[in-house]
């Protein structure tokens, strides 16, 4: 890290970390991570007022948004998405030409693995970070069973793993270049019992079409989208490396490099022949 002179002594520059999530500003994972990271650097937290899970990489364009200060360097963005939080934090808090040194999104309650990253507001905040030129990571705590249960989600391992990786980034630099981020998923094991870290690829999630139909007291029909089971299959083209699902199942913290360029380059020659 860069150092600045102070008389005859040298003092390490405090790292600036922007923290956000998609579970809302009161989420336990966010608050625990904020406390832990404050030992490392200067933390600014900007999070949605309410849960914005599965909001994807969406920005709010049809209504104004308002910052509400919770406490010093901690804001909630009134009905904003995770991407809104990052986009507007850079405008309001850091100003022209300034950027945080690192963006951390999480800790999410529940997994963000396989193709679920395309839905994830947690990962989307990190996507917005790398689009703005900020090294970014997304962190999720996988639930052992149903994430909607009141006691779901012990974030201790996720906090420890995130602090370890943030320190590694600050000491050795961010390992990726360009518009790429790290997507981290932590297994649901007892505190201190995860087996280490594994570099993974995104597995294939099995999807259904679970939605329940209901009727309000006036007989008007409405639908409630359900949560699919955690079913997956290995990517047959990537057998040389574990998928995120496999690593988490085996008790490892999964670290998947994600790029925003979604072009299927291997299919360009095939498409050329087809056309």
Secondary structure, DSSP 4 states (H G I P E B T S, - for coil): --EEEETTEEEEPPEEEEEE-SS-TT-HHHHHHHHHHTTTEEEEEEEESS--TT--S----SS---EEEEETTEEEETT--HHHHHHHHIIIII-TT---SEEEEEEEES---GGGGGT-HHHHHHHHHHHTT--EEEEEE--SS-TTSTT----HHHHHHHHHHHHHHHHH--S--SSEEEEEEE-S--TT----EEEEB--EEP----EEEEE-TT--EEEEE-PPP--EE--GGGTTS-BHHHHHHTTPEEEEEEES----GGGHHHHHHH-
